[in-house]
Amino acid sequence: MKFYLDECVSYKVLEPLKRVFTDHEFLDYRSTGLTGMKDIPLFDQMRFRGVDVFLTVDRSQLGNPAELAAIRAGGCHWVGFAAPSGRGVSLIARTGAMLLETVSFISDNEPVVPTAYRPKANGRQLHQLFTDVKPIGDL
């Protein structure tokens, strides 16, 4: 699978993800030259580049009708996770832990149709709960 980390997700988690999930490809705004691109044209780029999963902390995208239409047209899975609290190394570690679990969950449960995931942190534990999972076409 090919994953894309949105610009609002720290690029510092990219290398650990690549090392753990060697059978997947990970891209970000720096490696693709998409820095500063607005969301709607960005989703078109996801389709053009064959991205399977879009990872972001911008959870408002599904609530914007134009962005939701662009996500649907892009055809990839969308993951909007809550930005973890913390600063510096703590923030990177928490983001990395959330993404490790998210990538693992999606890899193990890959749906046939594009799906929106809104994982929620499970209290003080690092793992997330995947209770809000819906086909994008149903949103």
N, C-alpha and C positions, 0 to 999 in steps of 0.2 A: 504494500500500500504506500501511497505517497501522501505525506502530511505537510501542511503549510502552517507555520507559526505567524500569526498576525503581528503587526508592528507593535502592538500594545503588550506583547508577551516578550519577556527578556530573551534576547538572543543567546545569553549565557547558558541556557538549558539545552540548546541545540546539540552541542557536542556530546553531552551525556546520553541524550536520547539516541543519537547515532551509534554510540558504543554499545548500548544495551539492545537495541532493536536493529541488528545488522541486516535483517531481511527487508527492512522498510527504508524508504527514502524520506528525508526531512529537508524542507526548504524554508527560507524565511525571506523577509524583505531585502536583506543585504545580499543574499546569494542570487536573487532574481532581479535585482535592480528596480523593485517596485516600491521603494521608499516614498512615503508621502501620498501614495495613490488613494483616492477616495474609494469608499466601499463598493459602490455599484460597478465601476469599471474593474475593480479588483476581483470581484466574483466572476466576471467574464474571463479574466486572466486565469483564474483557477480552472475553468473549463478548458481553455486553450492549452494549459500546461499539464492537463491530466491529473490534477490534484484530487485525491479521494476524500481527504478530511481537512477541514479548515478549523484551526484552533485559535480561540480568541477570548479575551476577558470583556469584550464589548457585547454585553448581554442585551443591549437595546436593539440590536439589528433585526431580530425577529418581530419587534413591535413596529417597525417602520415599513409600511406597505411596499414602498419602492425597493428597499433593501431586501425584504422577504422575496419579492418577485425575482430579484437578481440572484439570490441564493438558490431559489428553485431552478432558475435557468442554468445556473452553474453546475447543477447536478451532483454536487459532492455532499458528504455528511458535514454537519455544522456542530461544533462543540463550543458552547459559551460557559466558561467556568468562572466562578467568583475569584477575583484577585485575592490571593492570600495576604494576610497581614505580615508585617515585618519589614526590615530594611537590610540592605547589604546581603551578606552571605545567607542570613536567615531567610530572606525573601526568595533568593535563588533556590535554596534547598527546598522550601515549601512548594514553590512553583514546580520544580523538578519532580518532586514526589507526586504531586497531583497529576502531572502530565504522564509520568511513568504508569500510574494506575489507569489513567484515561486511555492511553494508547493500548495497553494490555487488554482492557475491557473491550474496546472496539475491535481489536484484532481477533479476540476470542468469540465475539458476538456480531460479526459483520452482517448487517442487514442487507437485503436485496435492494431496497429502495433508499434514496437519500433520506437520512434521518437527522433530526435535531436532538442533541444531548445537552442537558443543563445539569451537570453533576453538582451536588451540594456537599460541602464539607460535613463530615460526621463529627460534630462537636470538637473535642480537643484531639481526636485521633486524626492521623494524616490521611486516611483513606476517605474516598468520597462515596456518596450514595447515588446510584444511577436510577432515580425514581421518575425523573421527568424525561422520558424518551418517546419521541413521536415522529412518525413520518413527516417530512417537510411538506408534502402535499396536503396534509391534514391541518396545517397551521393557517 
